[in-house]
Amino acid sequence: MGIRGSKIAFWATGILLLLIGCFFVYTWFALTWSYSNGERAGYVQKFSRKGWLCKTWEGELSMVPVPGAVPEKFLFSVRDDAVAQKITGSMGKRVSLLYEQHKGIPTSCFGESEYFVTNIKTTE
């Protein structure tokens, strides 16, 4: 391989490293910048730790706006084990989940949902 071949390999490696760096910066930005935040109230009806390689806490909150109405499901993920333990301890009680919405996360390795619960309050 001559000088020309080594220059091409150098530039190809540089471009590849730049693309990998851009991917990591984008992922970091998507996980730290919150598109929206809010609070949802209801009953946690399903909560488990899932995943083959990346284990994440995934849950389902059943929200009943008016007694007798069809409940709406709110799917969420939890990244903090301390918050996950609080949710596990409050199963069967009416709770209020504080969450942040992170749009554009490139993989489900960080959570299956774009809604990440950051805290929980028991309302009953």
N, CA and C of each residue as an Amber inpcrd file, in Angstrom:
protein
   372
   0.8510000  -1.1630000   0.0000000   0.0000000   0.0000000   0.0000000
   0.9020000   1.2320000   0.0000000   0.6630000   2.1240000  -0.9230000
   1.5000000   3.3040000  -1.0730000   1.0060000   4.4640000  -0.2290000
   1.5650000   5.6110000  -0.5050000   1.2030000   6.8180000   0.2340000
  -0.2590000   7.1720000  -0.0080000  -0.7070000   6.9910000  -1.2350000
  -2.1000000   7.3090000  -1.5660000  -3.0590000   6.3970000  -0.7890000
  -2.7430000   5.1100000  -0.6890000  -3.5860000   4.1630000   0.0570000
  -3.6160000   4.4770000   1.5350000  -2.5100000   4.9030000   2.1030000
  -2.4850000   5.2230000   3.5310000  -3.2560000   6.5050000   3.8150000
  -3.2720000   7.4560000   2.8790000  -4.0660000   8.6740000   3.0540000
  -5.5630000   8.3510000   3.0410000  -5.9490000   7.4690000   2.1410000
  -7.3640000   7.0650000   2.0600000  -7.7760000   6.3510000   3.3470000
  -6.9240000   5.4560000   3.8420000  -7.2220000   4.7470000   5.0900000
  -7.3020000   5.7300000   6.2590000  -6.4080000   6.7260000   6.2900000
  -6.4150000   7.7330000   7.3450000  -7.7220000   8.5160000   7.3300000
  -8.1400000   8.9820000   6.1550000  -9.3770000   9.7530000   6.0370000
 -10.6120000   8.9020000   6.3380000 -10.6030000   7.6570000   5.8870000
 -11.7370000   6.7620000   6.1590000 -11.8670000   6.5080000   7.6610000
 -10.7310000   6.3090000   8.3300000 -10.7560000   6.1090000   9.7790000
 -11.2430000   7.3690000  10.4840000 -10.7870000   8.5180000  10.0340000
 -11.2220000   9.7850000  10.6240000 -12.7120000  10.0090000  10.4710000
 -13.2370000   9.7220000   9.2960000 -14.6810000   9.8900000   9.0500000
 -15.4820000   8.9160000   9.9090000 -15.0130000   7.6770000  10.0050000
 -15.6950000   6.6740000  10.8280000 -15.7130000   7.1110000  12.2970000
 -14.5840000   7.5860000  12.8150000 -14.5260000   8.0590000  14.1990000
 -15.4260000   9.2710000  14.4060000 -15.5070000  10.1490000  13.4370000
 -16.3910000  11.3150000  13.5180000 -17.8540000  10.8820000  13.5750000
 -18.2390000   9.9150000  12.7530000 -19.6190000   9.4160000  12.7590000
 -19.9570000   8.7510000  14.0910000 -19.0280000   7.9660000  14.6270000
 -19.2550000   7.3190000  15.9290000 -19.3860000   8.3790000  17.0160000
 -18.5290000   9.3880000  16.9710000 -18.6080000  10.4790000  17.9430000
 -19.9230000  11.2260000  17.8570000 -20.3900000  11.4930000  16.6410000
 -21.6830000  12.1690000  16.4490000 -22.8240000  11.3390000  17.0160000
 -22.7720000  10.0260000  16.8280000 -23.8060000   9.1370000  17.3670000
 -23.8340000   9.2200000  18.8920000 -22.6570000   9.1840000  19.5360000
 -22.6100000   9.2570000  20.9930000 -23.0790000  10.6150000  21.5110000
 -22.7120000  11.6930000  20.8510000 -23.1670000  13.0250000  21.2630000
 -24.6850000  13.1310000  21.1020000 -25.2270000  12.6360000  19.9910000
 -26.6700000  12.6650000  19.7720000 -27.3960000  11.8470000  20.8460000
 -26.8910000  10.6570000  21.1550000 -27.5110000   9.8010000  22.1760000
 -27.4770000  10.4940000  23.5350000 -26.3440000  11.0760000  23.8940000
 -26.2220000  11.7890000  25.1610000 -27.2320000  12.9360000  25.2130000
 -27.3270000  13.6910000  24.1440000 -28.2610000  14.8160000  24.0800000
 -29.7060000  14.3430000  24.2160000 -30.0600000  13.2670000  23.5290000
 -31.4320000  12.7480000  23.5820000 -31.7880000  12.2500000  24.9840000
 -30.8050000  11.7170000  25.7130000 -31.0700000  11.2000000  27.0560000
 -31.0510000  12.2810000  28.1280000 -30.3760000  13.3890000  27.8900000
 -30.2840000  14.4200000  28.9220000 -31.2450000  15.5810000  28.6930000
 -31.6020000  15.8760000  27.4610000 -32.5060000  16.9780000  27.1810000
 -33.9300000  16.4500000  27.1800000 -34.7870000  17.0820000  27.9430000
 -36.1760000  16.6400000  28.0640000 -37.0590000  17.4450000  27.1210000
 -37.7910000  16.7520000  26.2600000 -38.7380000  17.3980000  25.3500000
 -39.9090000  17.9730000  26.1390000 -40.4100000  17.1860000  27.0890000
 -41.5010000  17.6530000  27.9480000 -41.4180000  16.9160000  29.2710000
 -42.1350000  17.4230000  30.2570000 -42.2480000  16.7140000  31.5270000
 -43.6580000  16.9130000  32.0530000 -44.0500000  16.0370000  32.9590000
 -45.4070000  16.1220000  33.4640000 -45.6660000  15.1110000  34.5490000
 -46.9380000  14.8880000  34.7840000 -47.3690000  14.0050000  35.8580000
 -48.6070000  13.2460000  35.3980000 -48.6320000  11.9770000  35.6730000
 -49.7970000  11.1390000  35.3450000 -50.1930000  10.3670000  36.6020000
 -51.4950000  10.2360000  36.8280000 -52.0040000   9.5460000  38.0110000
 -52.7990000   8.3200000  37.6060000 -52.7290000   7.3030000  38.4300000
 -53.4600000   6.0650000  38.1830000 -52.9010000   4.9330000  39.0260000
 -53.0860000   3.7270000  38.5260000 -52.6400000   2.5250000  39.2230000
 -51.6140000   1.7980000  38.3580000 -50.4640000   1.5020000  38.9290000
 -49.4490000   0.7350000  38.1990000 -49.9450000  -0.7020000  38.1600000
 -50.2260000  -1.1900000  36.9530000 -50.7630000  -2.5440000  36.8440000
 -49.7360000  -3.5350000  36.3370000 -48.6310000  -3.0310000  35.8080000
 -47.5950000  -3.9380000  35.3120000 -46.2520000  -3.2300000  35.4630000
 -45.2670000  -3.9330000  36.0340000 -43.9380000  -3.3400000  36.2130000
 -42.9160000  -4.4660000  36.2800000 -41.9530000  -4.4350000  35.3880000
 -40.9640000  -5.5100000  35.3630000 -39.6450000  -5.0290000  34.7730000
 -38.6180000  -5.7860000  35.0350000 -37.2910000  -5.5240000  34.4810000
 -37.1510000  -6.4220000  33.2620000 -36.9110000  -5.8160000  32.0800000
 -36.9320000  -6.5620000  30.8220000 -35.6620000  -6.3240000  30.0180000
 -35.4260000  -7.2080000  29.0820000 -34.3580000  -7.0100000  28.1160000
 -33.3990000  -8.1810000  28.0500000 -32.8490000  -8.4150000  26.8540000
 -31.8570000  -9.4740000  26.6700000 -30.4820000  -9.0090000  27.1300000
 -30.0410000  -7.9270000  26.5710000 -28.7140000  -7.4170000  26.8640000
 -28.7890000  -6.2110000  27.7980000 -29.6360000  -5.2740000  27.4820000
 -29.8190000  -4.0560000  28.2870000 -31.0790000  -4.2220000  29.1130000
 -30.9420000  -4.4240000  30.4020000 -32.1050000  -4.5800000  31.2860000
 -32.6540000  -3.2120000  31.6610000 -33.9440000  -3.0000000  31.4220000
 -34.6010000  -1.7530000  31.7830000 -35.8880000  -2.0650000  32.5450000
 -36.2940000  -1.1290000  33.3830000 -37.5620000  -1.2480000  34.0940000
 -38.6540000  -0.6750000  33.2000000 -39.6690000  -1.4790000  32.9190000
 -40.7750000  -1.0710000  32.0500000 -42.0850000  -1.2500000  32.8000000
 -42.9840000  -0.2800000  32.6630000 -44.2390000  -0.3520000  33.3920000
 -45.4210000   0.1520000  32.5990000 -46.5810000  -0.0770000  33.1830000
 -47.8450000   0.3180000  32.5780000 -48.7350000   0.9000000  33.6720000
 -49.1470000   2.1460000  33.4740000 -50.0190000   2.8250000  34.4190000
 -51.4240000   2.8550000  33.8300000 -52.3860000   2.4020000  34.5970000
 -53.7830000   2.4310000  34.1580000 -54.4150000   3.7030000  34.7110000
 -54.8380000   4.5860000  33.7980000 -55.4330000   5.8610000  34.2030000
 -56.9320000   5.8100000  33.9520000 -57.7100000   6.0400000  34.9970000
 -59.1730000   6.0550000  34.8910000 -59.6250000   7.4840000  35.1460000
 -60.0200000   8.2230000  34.0910000 -60.3950000   9.6320000  34.2860000
 -61.6790000   9.8040000  35.0950000 -62.6670000   8.9590000  34.8420000
 -63.9610000   9.0240000  35.5160000 -64.3690000   7.5880000  35.8450000
 -64.8990000   7.3360000  37.0440000 -65.3370000   5.9700000  37.3510000
 -66.3030000   5.4400000  36.2920000 -66.0520000   4.2330000  35.8390000
 -66.8780000   3.6010000  34.8200000 -66.3580000   3.8000000  33.4110000
 -65.3910000   4.6910000  33.2230000 -64.8160000   4.9430000  31.8970000
 -63.7610000   3.8870000  31.5840000 -63.4810000   3.7390000  30.3240000
 -62.4460000   2.7880000  29.8940000 -61.0800000   3.3600000  30.2730000
 -60.2590000   2.5800000  30.9880000 -58.9580000   3.1040000  31.4000000
 -58.0010000   3.2820000  30.2110000 -57.1880000   4.3240000  30.3050000
 -56.1570000   4.5790000  29.3000000 -54.8350000   4.0670000  29.8680000
 -53.9930000   3.4930000  29.0150000 -52.7140000   2.9640000  29.4690000
 -51.5970000   3.9560000  29.1560000 -50.7190000   4.1450000  30.1280000
 -49.5410000   4.9960000  29.9760000 -48.3230000   4.0950000  30.1550000
 -47.5850000   3.8740000  29.0660000 -46.3930000   3.0360000  29.1060000
 -45.1940000   3.8980000  29.4690000 -44.3520000   3.3970000  30.3820000
 -43.2220000   4.1860000  30.8470000 -42.0090000   3.3110000  31.1230000
 -40.8570000   3.9600000  31.2080000 -39.5910000   3.3120000  31.5480000
 -39.0120000   4.0020000  32.7710000 -38.1870000   3.2650000  33.5150000
 -37.5100000   3.8110000  34.6920000 -36.0320000   3.4680000  34.5850000
 -35.1640000   4.4870000  34.7150000 -33.7200000   4.2520000  34.6450000
 -33.0840000   4.1730000  36.0250000 -33.7350000   4.7200000  37.0370000
 -33.1760000   4.7820000  38.3880000 -33.7220000   3.6300000  39.2320000
 -32.8280000   2.8130000  39.7900000 -33.2600000   1.6630000  40.5950000
 -33.9980000   2.0930000  41.8640000 -33.6390000   3.2380000  42.4480000
 -34.3300000   3.7150000  43.6540000 -35.7890000   4.0560000  43.3430000
 -36.0420000   4.6660000  42.1990000 -37.4170000   4.9810000  41.7830000
 -38.1590000   3.6810000  41.4860000 -37.4810000   2.7220000  40.8790000
 -38.1040000   1.4230000  40.5850000 -38.5360000   0.7220000  41.8700000
 -37.7350000   0.8130000  42.9090000 -38.1030000   0.1940000  44.1840000
 -39.3210000   0.8890000  44.8020000 -39.4070000   2.2170000  44.6670000
 -40.5870000   2.9470000  45.1630000 -41.8440000   2.5050000  44.4200000
 -41.7280000   2.3230000  43.1140000 -42.8840000   1.8980000  42.3140000
 -43.3010000   0.4990000  42.7130000 -42.3420000  -0.3940000  42.8950000
 -42.6440000  -1.7670000  43.3090000 -43.3620000  -1.7710000  44.6590000
 -42.9340000  -0.9020000  45.5670000 -43.5620000  -0.8240000  46.8890000
 -44.9500000  -0.2130000  46.8840000 -45.3060000   0.4750000  45.8170000
 -46.6190000   1.1370000  45.7690000 -47.6090000   0.4390000  44.8400000
 -47.3040000  -0.7750000  44.4200000 -48.2310000  -1.5100000  43.5490000
 -49.5650000  -1.6940000  44.2730000 -50.6530000  -1.4660000  43.5560000
 -51.9910000  -1.6200000  44.1180000 -52.5370000  -0.3430000  44.7230000
 -51.7060000   0.6970000  44.8240000 -52.1540000   1.9780000  45.3710000
 -52.2550000   2.9890000  44.2340000 -53.0870000   4.0010000  44.4300000
 -53.1620000   5.0770000  43.4420000 -51.9090000   5.9370000  43.5950000
 -51.2380000   6.1630000  42.4850000 -49.9770000   6.8980000  42.5100000
 -49.9930000   8.0180000  41.4670000 -49.0620000   8.9170000  41.6110000
 -48.8230000   9.9680000  40.6410000 -47.3610000   9.8370000  40.2120000
 -47.1460000   9.6330000  38.9180000 -45.7990000   9.4590000  38.3850000
 -45.3360000  10.7540000  37.7350000 -44.1780000  11.2260000  38.1450000
 -43.5600000  12.3880000  37.5190000 -42.6240000  11.8610000  36.4430000
 -42.7140000  12.4080000  35.2410000 -41.9560000  11.8530000  34.1270000
 -41.3550000  12.9380000  33.2590000 -40.3800000  12.5160000  32.4630000
 -39.7810000  13.3450000  31.4190000 -39.9190000  12.5810000  30.1070000
 -40.2400000  13.3050000  29.0550000 -40.3410000  12.6920000  27.7290000
 -39.0620000  13.0060000  26.9580000 -38.4270000  11.9570000  26.4540000
 -37.1990000  12.0920000  25.6620000 -37.4740000  11.5310000  24.2690000
 -37.5670000  12.4130000  23.3010000 -37.8440000  11.9920000  21.9210000
 -36.5450000  11.6760000  21.1910000 -36.6150000  10.7450000  20.2580000
 -35.5000000  10.4740000  19.3590000 -34.3850000   9.6340000  19.9320000
 -34.6430000   8.8710000  20.9810000 -33.5920000   7.9970000  21.5150000
 -33.3520000   6.9000000  20.4840000 -32.0920000   6.7150000  20.0500000
 -31.8270000   5.8640000  18.8900000 -31.9920000   4.3620000  19.0940000
 -32.0800000   3.8860000  20.3070000 -32.1980000   2.4420000  20.5210000
 -33.0800000   2.1760000  21.7360000 -33.6710000   0.9950000  21.8030000
 -34.5140000   0.6400000  22.9490000 -33.6790000   0.1300000  24.1140000
 -32.3740000   0.1840000  24.0020000 -31.4860000  -0.2640000  25.0680000
 -31.6310000   0.6140000  26.3130000 -32.0410000   1.8670000  26.1500000
 -32.1980000   2.7850000  27.2750000 -33.6070000   2.7650000  27.8370000
 -34.5290000   2.1310000  27.1600000 -35.9160000   2.0360000  27.5890000
 -36.8150000   1.8560000  26.3820000 -37.8880000   1.0940000  26.5500000
 -38.7890000   0.8250000  25.4350000 -39.7340000   1.9930000  25.1600000
 -39.8800000   2.8720000  26.1200000 -40.7940000   4.0060000  25.9930000
 -39.9870000   5.2900000  25.9100000 -40.6250000   6.3540000  25.4330000
 -39.9550000   7.6530000  25.4400000 -40.2830000   8.4350000  26.7070000
 -41.0940000   7.8250000  27.6010000 -41.4580000   8.4530000  28.8670000
 -40.6620000   7.7980000  29.9950000 -39.8490000   8.6000000  30.6910000
 -38.9950000   8.0990000  31.7650000 -39.4620000   8.6840000  33.0930000
 -39.8880000   7.8090000  34.0020000 -40.3760000   8.2410000  35.3080000
 -39.1780000   8.6260000  36.1700000 -39.2660000   9.8220000  36.7910000
 -38.1710000  10.3290000  37.6150000 -38.5150000  10.3010000  39.1000000
 -39.8050000  10.2530000  39.4360000 -40.2200000  10.2020000  40.8420000
 -41.6540000   9.7070000  40.9200000 -42.0770000   9.3510000  42.1180000
 -43.4220000   8.8330000  42.3240000 -43.9810000   9.3820000  43.6300000
 -45.2760000   9.6920000  43.6160000 -45.9760000  10.1150000  44.8210000
 -47.1830000   9.2040000  45.0040000 -47.3870000   8.7250000  46.2130000
 -48.5740000   7.9260000  46.5050000 -49.6990000   8.8840000  46.8600000
 -50.8490000   8.7250000  46.1870000 -51.9640000   9.6490000  46.4090000
 -53.0400000   9.0510000  47.2900000 -52.9400000   7.7830000  47.6490000
 -53.9250000   7.1490000  48.5420000 -53.3040000   6.8240000  49.8660000
